[in-house]
Amino acid sequence: MRKRIAVLCAASVLAAGAVLLVPTVTTDTSQGDTRVLGITVNKGHTILVGPTDPITFPVEVTAQDDSGIRSVSPIGVWGPSYGVLKVSPMTCEPTSRTVSVCRGTATVDPSRKDVYNDEAGTWFVDLKVNANDGDRFVGQTAGGFSLKRAARISGYDVPSHATAGQELTVKGWLNRAFWSDNKYHGYEGGTAYLQFRPHGSARWSTVATAVSDATGTVTAHVRATASGEYEWYSPGDKWTGGAVSSPLTVTVAAHPQP
């Protein structure tokens, strides 16, 4: 049973004394001068999740109250389609009389069905900050971050030797993690750029653009101009991470003399 079904059982969960970690209709509201100064998830970096390996990432909350911060609890993170992950108990350290930094971690394990394909995208922090004087801050969307499906791209069909002016057909395979069956599969409709770098240069230039077909295959046709390397680059999108292929080396010879 998918965990999102648990939302329908909110009343029974609360009655049992458990912490519900998804945004819910609640009468608990912010009170007093407690406020959140900042939230950082995974040190500000996108969380890329492959098909099987668990990923643990830090969650950091900086909060302020004139009496000082007692705790951040409860806290969880949630995403599209009722995606939800638990955050470990937060440890708060004061940086001044009124400000504290509270830290915890969350783990996403696709092999345990912590996430499903439609739960990639923008996620949020749902938390309650408790001050020493009883004030509090409550926020269901207190901080946003990206959790995406990891992607890979490979290149192939490039000859190791070519003649100047020869048309080259360069193919690649763009694929991304499917959390539904814990495997990589071809990604249809993804954009990929074929880039070229001449020998001796550190600069890549885009020479073609392609959109992956139903199997995840990308294809480009280019003219050989100089010896160098080709690579495929896919920037990803809101739901999928970026990927770069290994370089494909081509040695280009001048036209033979008549």
MARBA-3410 file (N, C-alpha, C, O; in Angstrom, 1 decimal):
258
0.9,-1.2,0.0,0.0,0.0,0.0,0.9,1.2,0.0,1.8,1.3,0.8 ~ 0.6,2.2,-0.8,1.4,3.4,-0.9,1.2,4.2,0.3,0.0,4.3,0.8 ~ 2.2,4.9,0.8,2.1,5.6,2.0,1.2,6.8,2.0,0.7,7.2,3.0 ~ 0.9,7.3,0.7,0.0,8.4,0.6,-1.4,8.1,1.1,-2.2,9.0,1.5 ~ -1.8,6.8,1.1,-3.1,6.4,1.6,-3.2,6.7,3.1,-4.3,6.9,3.6
-2.1,6.8,3.8,-2.1,7.1,5.2,-2.7,8.4,5.5,-3.2,8.6,6.6 ~ -2.7,9.3,4.5,-3.3,10.6,4.7,-4.7,10.5,5.0,-5.3,11.3,5.8 ~ -5.4,9.5,4.4,-6.8,9.3,4.6,-7.1,8.9,6.0,-8.3,8.9,6.5 ~ -6.1,8.4,6.7,-6.3,7.9,8.1,-5.7,8.8,9.1,-5.3,8.4,10.2 ~ -5.7,10.1,8.8,-5.0,11.1,9.7,-5.6,11.1,11.1,-4.9,11.1,12.1
-7.0,11.0,11.1,-7.6,11.1,12.4,-7.2,9.9,13.3,-6.9,10.1,14.5 ~ -7.1,8.7,12.8,-6.7,7.6,13.6,-5.3,7.6,14.0,-4.9,7.2,15.1 ~ -4.4,8.2,13.1,-3.0,8.3,13.4,-2.8,9.3,14.6,-2.0,9.0,15.5 ~ -3.5,10.4,14.5,-3.3,11.4,15.6,-3.9,10.9,16.9,-3.3,11.1,18.0 ~ -4.9,10.1,16.8,-5.5,9.5,18.0,-4.6,8.6,18.7,-4.6,8.4,19.9
-3.7,7.9,17.9,-2.8,7.0,18.4,-1.5,7.7,19.0,-0.6,7.0,19.5 ~ -1.4,9.0,18.8,-0.3,9.7,19.3,0.9,9.8,18.4,2.0,10.2,18.8 ~ 0.8,9.3,17.1,1.9,9.4,16.2,2.0,10.8,15.6,1.1,11.6,15.6 ~ 3.2,11.1,15.0,3.4,12.4,14.4,3.1,12.2,12.9,3.7,11.4,12.2 ~ 2.2,13.1,12.4,1.8,13.0,11.0,2.7,14.0,10.3,2.7,15.2,10.7
3.5,13.6,9.3,4.5,14.4,8.7,4.1,14.9,7.4,5.0,15.2,6.5 ~ 2.9,15.1,7.1,2.4,15.8,5.9,1.5,16.9,6.3,0.9,16.9,7.3 ~ 1.5,18.0,5.4,0.6,19.1,5.7,-0.8,18.7,5.9,-1.4,18.0,5.1 ~ -1.4,19.1,7.0,-2.8,18.8,7.3,-3.5,20.0,7.7,-2.9,21.0,8.1 ~ -4.8,19.9,7.6,-5.7,21.0,8.2,-5.5,21.0,9.7,-5.9,19.9,10.3
-5.0,22.0,10.3,-4.8,22.0,11.7,-5.1,23.4,12.4,-5.1,24.4,11.7 ~ -5.4,23.3,13.7,-5.7,24.5,14.4,-4.5,25.1,15.0,-4.5,26.2,15.6 ~ -3.3,24.4,14.9,-2.1,24.8,15.5,-1.5,25.9,14.6,-1.3,25.7,13.4 ~ -1.3,27.1,15.2,-0.8,28.3,14.4,0.4,28.9,15.1,0.6,28.7,16.3 ~ 1.1,29.8,14.4,2.2,30.5,14.9,1.7,31.4,16.0,0.6,31.9,16.0
2.6,31.7,17.0,2.2,32.5,18.1,3.4,33.2,18.7,4.5,32.6,18.8 ~ 3.3,34.5,19.0,4.4,35.2,19.5,5.4,35.7,18.5,5.1,35.8,17.3 ~ 6.7,35.9,18.9,7.7,36.5,18.0,8.7,35.4,17.5,9.7,35.8,16.9 ~ 8.4,34.2,17.6,9.2,33.1,17.1,9.2,33.2,15.6,8.2,33.3,15.0 ~ 10.4,33.1,15.0,10.4,33.1,13.5,11.6,32.2,13.0,12.6,32.0,13.7
11.5,31.8,11.8,12.5,31.0,11.1,13.4,32.0,10.3,12.9,32.7,9.4 ~ 14.7,32.0,10.5,15.6,32.8,9.8,16.1,32.2,8.5,16.5,32.9,7.6 ~ 16.1,30.9,8.5,16.6,30.2,7.3,16.5,28.7,7.4,16.5,28.1,8.5 ~ 16.3,28.0,6.3,16.2,26.5,6.2,17.1,26.1,5.1,17.0,26.6,4.0 ~ 18.0,25.2,5.3,18.8,24.6,4.3,18.7,23.1,4.3,18.9,22.4,5.3
18.4,22.6,3.2,18.2,21.1,3.0,19.3,20.6,2.0,19.5,21.2,0.9 ~ 20.1,19.6,2.4,21.2,19.1,1.7,22.2,20.1,1.3,22.7,20.1,0.2 ~ 22.4,21.1,2.2,23.4,22.2,2.0,23.1,23.0,0.7,24.0,23.6,0.1 ~ 21.8,23.0,0.4,21.4,23.8,-0.8,21.5,23.1,-2.1,21.1,23.7,-3.1 ~ 21.9,21.9,-2.1,22.1,21.1,-3.4,20.8,20.2,-3.7,20.2,19.8,-2.7
20.6,20.0,-4.9,19.5,19.1,-5.4,19.8,17.7,-4.9,21.0,17.3,-4.9 ~ 18.8,17.0,-4.4,19.0,15.6,-4.0,18.7,14.7,-5.2,17.5,14.7,-5.7 ~ 19.7,14.0,-5.6,19.5,13.1,-6.8,19.4,11.6,-6.3,20.4,11.2,-5.6 ~ 18.3,11.0,-6.6,18.1,9.7,-6.0,18.1,8.6,-7.2,17.3,8.8,-8.1 ~ 19.0,7.7,-7.1,19.0,6.6,-8.1,17.9,5.6,-7.9,17.0,5.8,-7.1
18.0,4.4,-8.5,16.9,3.5,-8.4,16.9,2.6,-7.2,15.9,2.0,-6.8 ~ 18.1,2.5,-6.5,18.2,1.5,-5.4,18.8,2.1,-4.1,18.3,1.8,-3.0 ~ 19.9,2.9,-4.3,20.7,3.2,-3.1,20.0,4.3,-2.2,19.5,5.3,-2.7 ~ 20.1,4.1,-0.9,19.5,5.1,0.0,20.4,6.4,0.0,21.6,6.3,-0.1 ~ 19.7,7.5,0.2,20.4,8.8,0.3,20.0,9.4,1.6,18.8,9.6,1.9
21.0,9.8,2.4,20.7,10.5,3.7,21.2,12.0,3.5,22.4,12.2,3.0 ~ 20.4,12.9,3.8,20.7,14.3,3.6,20.4,15.2,4.8,19.5,14.8,5.6 ~ 21.2,16.2,5.1,21.0,17.1,6.3,19.9,18.1,6.1,19.6,18.5,5.0 ~ 19.2,18.4,7.2,18.2,19.4,7.3,18.6,20.4,8.4,18.8,20.0,9.5 ~ 18.7,21.7,8.1,19.2,22.7,9.0,18.2,23.8,9.1,17.8,24.4,8.1
17.8,24.1,10.3,16.8,25.2,10.6,17.5,26.2,11.5,17.9,25.9,12.6 ~ 17.5,27.5,11.1,17.9,28.6,12.0,16.7,29.4,12.4,16.0,29.9,11.6 ~ 16.5,29.5,13.7,15.3,30.1,14.3,15.6,31.1,15.4,16.7,31.0,16.0 ~ 14.7,32.0,15.6,14.9,33.1,16.6,13.7,33.3,17.5,12.6,33.3,17.0 ~ 13.9,33.6,18.7,12.9,34.1,19.6,13.6,34.9,20.7,14.7,34.6,21.1
12.9,35.9,21.3,13.5,36.7,22.3,13.9,35.9,23.6,14.7,36.4,24.4 ~ 13.2,34.8,23.8,13.5,33.9,24.9,14.5,32.8,24.6,14.9,32.0,25.5 ~ 14.8,32.6,23.3,15.6,31.5,22.9,14.8,30.3,22.4,13.6,30.3,22.6 ~ 15.4,29.4,21.7,14.7,28.3,21.0,14.8,27.1,21.9,16.0,26.7,22.2 ~ 13.7,26.4,22.2,13.8,25.2,22.9,13.9,23.9,22.0,14.7,23.1,22.3
13.2,23.9,20.9,13.2,22.7,20.1,12.6,23.0,18.7,11.8,24.0,18.5 ~ 12.8,22.1,17.8,12.1,22.1,16.5,11.4,20.7,16.4,12.1,19.7,16.2 ~ 10.1,20.6,16.7,9.4,19.4,16.7,7.9,19.6,16.7,7.5,20.5,17.5 ~ 7.2,18.9,15.9,7.6,17.9,14.9,8.2,18.5,13.7,8.0,19.7,13.4 ~ 8.9,17.7,12.9,9.4,18.2,11.6,9.4,17.0,10.6,9.7,15.9,11.0
9.1,17.3,9.4,9.1,16.4,8.3,9.3,17.1,7.0,9.3,18.3,6.9 ~ 9.5,16.3,5.9,9.5,16.9,4.6,8.5,16.2,3.7,8.3,15.0,3.8 ~ 7.9,17.0,2.8,6.9,16.4,2.0,7.0,16.9,0.5,7.5,18.0,0.3 ~ 6.4,16.1,-0.4,6.5,16.5,-1.8,5.3,16.2,-2.6,4.2,15.9,-2.0 ~ 5.4,16.2,-3.9,4.2,15.9,-4.8,3.6,14.6,-4.5,4.2,13.6,-4.0
2.3,14.5,-4.8,1.5,13.2,-4.7,1.6,12.6,-3.3,1.7,11.4,-3.1 ~ 1.6,13.5,-2.3,1.7,13.0,-0.9,3.0,12.3,-0.5,3.0,11.5,0.4 ~ 4.1,12.6,-1.2,5.3,12.1,-0.8,5.7,12.6,0.6,5.5,13.8,0.9 ~ 6.3,11.8,1.4,6.6,12.2,2.8,7.8,11.4,3.3,7.9,10.2,3.1 ~ 8.7,12.1,4.0,9.9,11.5,4.6,10.0,12.0,6.0,9.7,13.2,6.3
10.5,11.1,6.9,10.7,11.5,8.3,12.1,12.2,8.4,13.0,11.9,7.7 ~ 12.1,13.1,9.3,13.4,13.8,9.7,13.7,13.3,11.1,12.9,13.2,12.0 ~ 15.0,13.0,11.3,15.5,12.6,12.7,15.2,13.7,13.7,15.0,14.9,13.3 ~ 15.2,13.4,15.0,15.1,14.4,16.0,16.2,15.5,15.8,17.3,15.2,15.5 ~ 15.8,16.7,16.0,16.7,17.9,15.7,17.5,18.2,17.0,16.9,18.2,18.1
18.7,18.5,16.8,19.6,18.9,17.8,19.8,20.4,17.7,20.4,20.8,16.6 ~ 19.5,21.2,18.7,19.5,22.7,18.6,20.7,23.2,19.4,21.0,22.8,20.5 ~ 21.5,24.1,18.7,22.6,24.7,19.4,22.5,26.2,19.3,22.3,26.7,18.2 ~ 22.5,26.9,20.4,22.4,28.4,20.4,23.6,29.0,19.8,24.7,28.7,20.1 ~ 23.4,30.0,18.9,24.5,30.8,18.4,24.5,32.2,19.1,25.5,32.9,19.0
23.4,32.5,19.8,23.3,33.7,20.6,22.2,33.5,21.6,21.7,32.4,21.7 ~ 21.9,34.5,22.3,20.9,34.4,23.4,19.5,34.1,22.7,18.7,33.5,23.4 ~ 19.3,34.6,21.5,18.0,34.5,20.9,17.9,33.5,19.7,16.8,33.1,19.3 ~ 19.1,33.2,19.1,19.1,32.4,17.9,19.7,31.0,18.1,20.7,30.9,18.8 ~ 19.1,30.0,17.5,19.7,28.7,17.5,19.7,28.1,16.1,18.8,28.4,15.3
20.6,27.2,15.9,20.7,26.4,14.7,20.3,24.9,15.1,21.0,24.4,15.9 ~ 19.3,24.4,14.4,18.9,23.0,14.7,19.1,22.1,13.5,18.8,22.5,12.4 ~ 19.7,21.0,13.8,20.1,20.1,12.7,19.6,18.7,12.9,19.4,18.2,14.0 ~ 19.2,18.1,11.8,18.8,16.7,11.7,19.1,16.1,10.3,19.7,16.8,9.5 ~ 18.6,14.9,10.1,18.8,14.3,8.8,17.5,13.5,8.4,16.7,13.2,9.2
17.4,13.3,7.1,16.4,12.5,6.5,17.0,11.5,5.6,18.0,11.8,5.0 ~ 16.3,10.4,5.4,16.8,9.4,4.5,15.7,9.0,3.5,14.6,8.8,3.9 ~ 16.1,8.9,2.2,15.2,8.4,1.2,15.7,7.1,0.6,16.9,7.1,0.1 ~ 15.0,6.0,0.7,15.5,4.7,0.2,14.5,4.2,-0.8,13.4,3.7,-0.4 ~ 14.8,4.3,-2.1,13.9,3.9,-3.1,13.6,2.4,-3.1,12.5,1.9,-3.5
14.6,1.6,-2.6,14.4,0.2,-2.5,13.3,-0.2,-1.5,12.8,-1.3,-1.6 ~ 13.0,0.7,-0.6,12.0,0.4,0.4,10.7,1.2,0.1,9.8,1.3,0.9 ~ 10.7,1.7,-1.1,9.5,2.4,-1.6,9.2,3.6,-0.8,8.0,4.0,-0.5 ~ 10.3,4.3,-0.4,10.1,5.6,0.3,9.5,6.7,-0.7,8.8,7.6,-0.3 ~ 9.8,6.5,-2.0,9.4,7.4,-3.0,8.9,6.7,-4.2,9.3,5.5,-4.5
8.0,7.4,-5.0,7.5,6.8,-6.3,7.8,7.9,-7.4,8.1,9.0,-7.1 ~ 7.7,7.4,-8.6,8.2,8.3,-9.7,7.5,9.6,-9.7,8.1,10.6,-10.0 ~ 6.2,9.7,-9.4,5.4,10.9,-9.5,5.7,11.8,-8.3,5.0,12.9,-8.1 ~ 6.6,11.4,-7.4,6.9,12.3,-6.2,8.2,13.1,-6.4,8.6,13.7,-5.5 ~ 8.8,13.0,-7.6,10.0,13.8,-7.8,9.5,15.3,-8.1,8.4,15.5,-8.5
10.4,16.2,-7.8,10.1,17.6,-8.0,10.4,18.5,-6.8,11.4,18.2,-6.1 ~ 9.6,19.5,-6.5,9.8,20.4,-5.4,9.2,19.9,-4.1,8.0,19.5,-4.1 ~ 10.0,19.8,-3.1,9.6,19.3,-1.8,9.7,20.5,-0.8,10.3,21.5,-1.1 ~ 9.0,20.3,0.4,9.0,21.4,1.4,9.2,20.8,2.8,9.1,19.6,3.0 ~ 9.6,21.7,3.7,9.8,21.4,5.1,8.5,21.8,5.9,8.0,22.9,5.7
8.0,20.9,6.7,6.8,21.1,7.5,7.3,21.0,9.0,7.8,19.9,9.4 ~ 7.2,22.1,9.7,7.8,22.1,11.0,7.1,22.9,12.0,6.3,23.8,11.7 ~ 7.5,22.7,13.3,7.0,23.6,14.4,8.2,23.9,15.2,8.9,23.0,15.7 ~ 8.5,25.2,15.4,9.6,25.7,16.2,9.0,26.2,17.5,8.1,27.0,17.6 ~ 9.6,25.6,18.6,9.1,25.9,20.0,10.1,26.8,20.7,11.3,26.4,20.8
9.6,27.9,21.3,10.5,28.8,22.0,10.4,28.5,23.5,9.5,27.8,24.0 ~ 11.4,29.0,24.3,11.4,28.8,25.7,10.3,29.4,26.5,9.9,28.9,27.5 ~ 9.7,30.4,25.9,8.6,31.1,26.6,7.2,30.7,26.2,6.2,31.3,26.5 ~ 7.2,29.6,25.4,5.9,29.0,24.9,5.4,29.6,23.5,4.5,29.1,23.0 ~ 6.1,30.6,23.0,5.8,31.0,21.6,6.2,29.9,20.7,6.9,29.0,21.0
5.7,30.0,19.4,6.0,29.0,18.4,5.8,29.5,17.0,5.1,30.5,16.8 ~ 6.5,28.9,16.1,6.3,29.1,14.7,5.9,27.8,14.0,6.5,26.8,14.2 ~ 4.8,27.9,13.3,4.3,26.7,12.6,4.3,27.0,11.1,3.7,28.0,10.6 ~ 4.9,26.1,10.3,4.9,26.3,8.8,4.9,25.0,8.1,5.7,24.1,8.4 ~ 4.0,24.9,7.1,3.9,23.6,6.3,4.8,23.7,5.1,5.2,22.7,4.5
5.1,25.0,4.6,6.0,25.2,3.5,7.1,26.1,3.9,7.4,27.1,3.2 ~ 7.8,25.8,5.0,8.8,26.7,5.5,10.1,26.8,4.7,10.8,27.7,4.8 ~ 10.4,25.8,3.9,11.5,25.8,3.0,11.4,24.8,1.9,10.9,23.7,2.1 ~ 11.8,25.2,0.7,11.6,24.4,-0.5,13.0,23.8,-1.0,14.0,24.5,-0.8 ~ 13.0,22.6,-1.6,14.2,22.0,-2.1,13.8,21.1,-3.2,12.6,20.7,-3.4
14.8,20.6,-4.0,14.5,19.7,-5.1,15.0,18.3,-4.8,16.1,18.1,-4.4 ~ 14.1,17.4,-5.1,14.4,15.9,-5.0,14.1,15.3,-6.4,12.9,15.3,-6.8 ~ 15.1,14.8,-7.1,14.9,14.4,-8.5,15.4,13.0,-8.7,16.1,12.4,-7.9 ~ 14.9,12.4,-9.8,15.3,11.1,-10.2,16.7,11.3,-10.9,16.8,12.1,-11.8 ~ 17.6,10.4,-10.5,19.0,10.5,-11.1,18.9,10.0,-12.6,18.1,9.2,-12.9
19.7,10.6,-13.4,19.8,10.3,-14.8,21.2,9.9,-15.3,22.2,10.2,-14.6 ~ 21.2,9.2,-16.4,22.5,8.8,-17.0,22.4,9.0,-18.5,21.3,8.9,-19.0 ~ 23.5,9.3,-19.2,23.5,9.3,-20.6,24.8,8.7,-21.1,25.9,9.0,-20.6 ~ 24.7,8.0,-22.2,25.9,7.4,-22.8,25.9,7.7,-24.3,24.9,8.0,-24.9 ~ 27.1,7.7,-24.9,27.3,8.0,-26.3,27.8,6.8,-27.0,28.6,6.0,-26.4
27.5,6.6,-28.3,28.0,5.5,-29.1,27.9,5.8,-30.6,27.3,6.8,-31.0 ~ 28.4,4.9,-31.4,28.3,5.0,-32.8,29.2,6.0,-33.4,29.0,6.4,-34.6 ~ 30.2,6.6,-32.7,31.1,7.5,-33.3,32.4,6.8,-33.8,33.0,6.1,-33.0 ~ 32.7,7.0,-35.0,34.0,6.3,-35.5,35.2,6.9,-34.9,35.2,8.1,-34.6 ~ 36.2,6.1,-34.6,37.4,6.6,-34.0,38.2,7.4,-35.0,39.0,8.3,-34.6
38.0,7.2,-36.3,38.7,8.0,-37.4,37.7,8.4,-38.4,36.7,7.7,-38.7 ~ 37.9,9.7,-38.9,37.0,10.2,-39.9,37.8,11.2,-40.8,38.9,11.5,-40.5 ~ 37.2,11.5,-41.9,37.8,12.4,-42.9,37.1,13.8,-42.8,35.9,13.9,-42.5 ~ 37.9,14.9,-42.9,37.3,16.2,-42.8,36.1,16.3,-43.7,36.2,16.0,-44.9 ~ 35.0,16.8,-43.2,33.8,17.0,-44.0,32.9,15.8,-44.0,31.7,15.9,-44.4
33.3,14.7,-43.4,32.5,13.5,-43.4,31.4,13.7,-42.4,31.5,14.2,-41.3 ~ 30.2,13.2,-42.8,29.0,13.3,-41.9,29.1,12.2,-40.9,29.3,11.0,-41.2 ~ 29.0,12.6,-39.6,29.0,11.6,-38.5,27.6,11.5,-37.9,26.9,12.5,-37.7 ~ 27.2,10.3,-37.6,25.9,10.1,-36.9,26.3,9.7,-35.5,26.9,8.7,-35.2 ~ 25.9,10.5,-34.5,26.3,10.3,-33.1,25.0,10.0,-32.3,24.1,10.8,-32.4
25.0,8.9,-31.7,23.9,8.5,-30.9,24.2,8.4,-29.4,25.3,8.4,-29.0 ~ 23.1,8.4,-28.6,23.3,8.3,-27.2,22.1,7.7,-26.6,21.0,7.6,-27.3 ~ 22.2,7.3,-25.4,21.0,6.7,-24.7,20.8,7.5,-23.4,21.7,7.4,-22.5 ~ 19.7,8.2,-23.2,19.3,8.9,-22.0,18.4,8.1,-21.2,17.3,7.6,-21.7 ~ 18.8,7.8,-19.9,17.9,7.0,-19.1,17.9,7.6,-17.7,18.8,8.4,-17.3
16.8,7.3,-16.9,16.7,7.8,-15.6,16.2,6.8,-14.6,15.6,5.7,-15.1 ~ 16.3,7.0,-13.3,15.9,6.1,-12.3,14.3,5.9,-12.3,13.6,6.9,-12.4 ~ 13.9,4.7,-12.3,12.5,4.4,-12.1,12.3,3.8,-10.7,12.8,2.7,-10.4 ~ 11.8,4.6,-9.8,11.6,4.2,-8.4,10.5,3.1,-8.3,10.4,2.4,-7.3 ~ 9.7,2.9,-9.3,8.7,2.0,-9.3,9.2,0.5,-9.3,8.7,-0.3,-8.7
10.3,0.3,-10.1,10.8,-1.1,-10.1,12.3,-1.1,-9.8,13.0,-2.1,-10.0 ~ 12.9,0.0,-9.4,14.3,0.1,-8.9,15.3,-0.2,-10.0,16.2,-1.0,-9.8 ~ 15.0,0.3,-11.2,15.9,0.1,-12.4,16.0,1.4,-13.2,15.2,2.4,-13.0 ~ 17.0,1.5,-14.0,17.1,2.6,-15.0,16.4,2.2,-16.3,16.5,1.0,-16.8 ~ 15.6,3.1,-16.8,14.9,2.9,-18.1,15.1,4.1,-19.0,15.4,5.2,-18.5
14.9,3.9,-20.3,15.0,5.1,-21.2,14.1,6.2,-20.9,12.9,5.9,-20.5 ~ 14.5,7.4,-21.1,13.7,8.6,-20.7,13.3,9.2,-22.0,14.1,9.8,-22.8 ~ 12.0,9.2,-22.3,11.4,9.8,-23.5,11.2,11.3,-23.3,10.7,11.7,-22.2 ~ 11.5,12.1,-24.3,11.2,13.5,-24.3,12.2,14.4,-23.6,12.0,15.5,-23.3 ~ 13.4,13.8,-23.2,14.4,14.6,-22.6,15.3,15.3,-23.6,15.6,14.8,-24.7
15.7,16.5,-23.3,16.6,17.3,-24.2,18.1,16.9,-23.9,18.5,16.9,-22.7 ~ 18.9,16.8,-24.9,20.3,16.5,-24.8,21.0,17.3,-25.8,20.6,17.5,-26.9 ~ 22.2,17.7,-25.5,23.1,18.6,-26.4,24.3,17.8,-26.7,25.0,17.3,-25.8 ~ 24.7,17.7,-28.0,25.9,17.1,-28.4,27.0,18.2,-28.4,26.8,19.2,-29.0 ~ 28.0,18.0,-27.6,29.1,19.0,-27.5,30.4,18.5,-28.1,30.7,17.3,-28.1
31.2,19.4,-28.5,32.5,19.0,-29.1,33.6,19.9,-28.5,33.4,21.0,-28.3 ~ 34.8,19.2,-28.3,36.0,19.9,-27.8,37.2,19.5,-28.7,37.5,18.3,-28.7 ~ 37.8,20.4,-29.4,39.0,20.1,-30.2,40.1,19.6,-29.3,40.2,20.0,-28.1 ~ 41.0,18.8,-29.8,42.2,18.4,-29.1,42.9,19.6,-28.6,43.2,20.5,-29.4 ~ 43.4,19.6,-27.4,44.2,20.7,-26.9,43.3,21.8,-26.3,43.9,22.8,-25.7
42.0,21.7,-26.4,41.2,22.8,-25.8,40.4,22.2,-24.6,40.2,21.0,-24.5 ~ 40.1,23.1,-23.7,39.3,22.8,-22.5,37.9,23.2,-22.7,37.1,23.0,-21.8 ~ 37.5,23.8,-23.8,36.2,24.4,-24.0,35.3,23.5,-24.8,35.7,23.1,-25.9 ~ 34.1,23.2,-24.3,33.1,22.5,-25.1,32.2,23.4,-25.8,31.8,24.5,-25.2 ~ 31.8,23.1,-27.0,30.8,23.9,-27.8,29.7,23.0,-28.2,29.9,21.8,-28.6
28.4,23.5,-28.1,27.3,22.7,-28.5,27.2,22.7,-30.1,27.2,23.7,-30.7 ~ 27.1,21.5,-30.6,27.1,21.4,-32.1,25.7,20.8,-32.6,25.5,20.9,-33.8 ~ 24.9,20.3,-31.7,23.6,19.7,-32.1,22.8,19.6,-30.9,23.3,19.4,-29.7 ~ 21.5,19.6,-31.1,20.5,19.4,-30.0,19.5,18.2,-30.4,19.1,18.2,-31.6 ~ 19.2,17.4,-29.5,18.3,16.3,-29.8,17.3,16.1,-28.6,17.6,16.4,-27.5
16.2,15.5,-29.0,15.2,15.1,-28.0,15.0,13.6,-28.0,14.9,13.0,-29.1 ~ 15.1,12.9,-26.9,15.1,11.5,-26.8,13.7,10.9,-27.3,12.7,11.4,-27.0 ~ 13.8,9.7,-28.0,12.6,9.1,-28.5,12.0,8.2,-27.4,12.4,8.2,-26.2 ~ 11.1,7.3,-27.7,10.4,6.5,-26.8,11.3,5.5,-26.0,11.0,5.1,-24.9 ~ 12.5,5.2,-26.6,13.4,4.3,-26.0,14.5,5.1,-25.2,15.3,4.4,-24.5
14.5,6.4,-25.3,15.5,7.2,-24.7,16.7,7.5,-25.6,17.7,8.1,-25.1 ~ 16.6,7.1,-26.8,17.7,7.3,-27.8,17.7,8.7,-28.3,16.7,9.3,-28.6 ~ 18.9,9.3,-28.4,19.1,10.6,-29.0,20.1,10.5,-30.2,21.0,9.7,-30.1 ~ 19.8,11.2,-31.2,20.6,11.1,-32.5,20.9,12.5,-33.0,20.1,13.4,-33.0 ~ 22.2,12.6,-33.4,22.6,13.9,-34.1,23.5,13.6,-35.3,24.2,12.6,-35.3
23.4,14.5,-36.3,24.2,14.4,-37.5,25.1,15.6,-37.6,24.6,16.7,-37.6 ~ 26.4,15.4,-37.6,27.3,16.5,-37.6,28.4,16.3,-38.7,28.7,15.1,-39.0 ~ 29.1,17.3,-39.1,30.2,17.2,-40.0,31.5,17.2,-39.2,31.7,18.0,-38.3 ~ 32.4,16.3,-39.6,33.7,16.2,-38.9,34.5,17.4,-39.4,34.7,17.6,-40.6 ~ 35.1,18.1,-38.5,35.9,19.3,-38.8,37.3,19.3,-38.3,38.2,19.8,-38.9
37.5,18.6,-37.1,38.8,18.6,-36.5,38.8,17.4,-35.5,37.8,16.9,-35.1 ~ 40.0,17.0,-35.2,40.1,15.9,-34.2,39.7,16.5,-32.8,40.0,17.6,-32.5 ~ 39.1,15.6,-32.1,38.7,16.0,-30.7,37.8,15.0,-30.1,37.8,13.8,-30.4 ~ 36.9,15.5,-29.2,36.0,14.7,-28.5,34.6,15.2,-28.5,34.3,16.4,-28.5 ~ 33.6,14.2,-28.6,32.2,14.5,-28.5,31.7,14.0,-27.1,32.2,13.0,-26.6
30.7,14.7,-26.6,30.0,14.2,-25.4,28.6,14.6,-25.5,28.2,15.7,-26.1 ~ 27.7,13.9,-24.9,26.3,14.2,-24.7,26.1,14.8,-23.3,26.6,14.3,-22.3 ~ 25.3,15.9,-23.3,25.0,16.6,-22.0,23.5,16.8,-22.0,22.9,17.4,-22.9 ~ 22.9,16.3,-20.9,21.4,16.5,-20.7,21.3,17.3,-19.4,21.7,16.9,-18.3 ~ 20.7,18.5,-19.4,20.6,19.4,-18.3,19.6,18.9,-17.2,19.6,19.4,-16.1
18.7,18.0,-17.7,17.6,17.6,-16.8,16.5,18.6,-16.7,16.4,19.5,-17.6 ~ 15.6,18.4,-15.8,14.4,19.2,-15.7,13.9,19.3,-14.3,14.7,18.9,-13.4 ~ 12.7,19.7,-14.0,12.2,19.8,-12.7,12.2,18.5,-11.9,12.3,18.5,-10.7 ~ 12.1,17.4,-12.7,11.9,16.1,-12.0,13.1,15.2,-12.2,13.2,14.2,-11.5 ~ 14.0,15.5,-13.1,15.1,14.6,-13.5,16.4,15.4,-13.4,16.5,16.5,-13.8
17.5,14.7,-12.8,18.8,15.3,-12.7,19.5,15.4,-14.1,19.1,14.8,-15.0 ~ 20.6,16.1,-14.1,21.4,16.3,-15.3,22.3,15.1,-15.4,22.6,14.3,-14.5 ~ 22.9,14.9,-16.6,23.8,13.8,-16.9,24.8,14.2,-18.0,24.4,15.0,-18.9 ~ 26.0,13.7,-18.0,27.0,13.9,-19.0,27.6,12.5,-19.4,27.9,11.7,-18.5 ~ 27.8,12.3,-20.7,28.4,11.0,-21.1,29.9,11.1,-21.0,30.5,12.1,-20.9
30.5,9.9,-21.1,32.0,9.9,-21.3,32.3,10.4,-22.7,31.6,10.3,-23.6 ~ 33.5,11.0,-22.8,33.9,11.6,-24.1,34.1,10.5,-25.1,34.6,9.4,-24.8 ~ 33.8,10.8,-26.4,34.0,10.0,-27.5,35.1,10.6,-28.4,34.8,11.7,-29.0 ~ 36.2,10.0,-28.6,37.3,10.6,-29.3,37.3,10.2,-30.8,37.1,9.1,-31.2 ~ 37.5,11.3,-31.6,37.5,11.1,-33.0,38.8,11.8,-33.6,39.1,12.9,-33.3
39.5,11.1,-34.4,40.7,11.6,-35.1,40.3,11.9,-36.5,39.9,11.0,-37.3 ~ 40.4,13.2,-36.9,40.0,13.6,-38.2,41.2,13.9,-39.1,42.0,14.7,-38.8 ~ 41.2,13.2,-40.3,42.3,13.5,-41.2,41.8,14.4,-42.3,40.6,14.4,-42.7 ~ 42.8,15.1,-42.9,42.5,16.0,-44.0,42.1,15.2,-45.2,42.4,14.0,-45.3 ~ 41.4,15.9,-46.2,41.1,15.2,-47.4,42.4,14.7,-48.1,43.4,15.5,-48.1
42.4,13.5,-48.6,43.6,13.0,-49.3,44.0,13.9,-50.5,43.1,14.3,-51.2 ~ 45.3,14.1,-50.7,45.7,14.9,-51.8,45.4,14.2,-53.2,45.6,13.0,-53.3 ~ 45.0,14.9,-54.2,44.7,14.3,-55.5,46.0,13.8,-56.1,46.0,13.2,-57.2
END
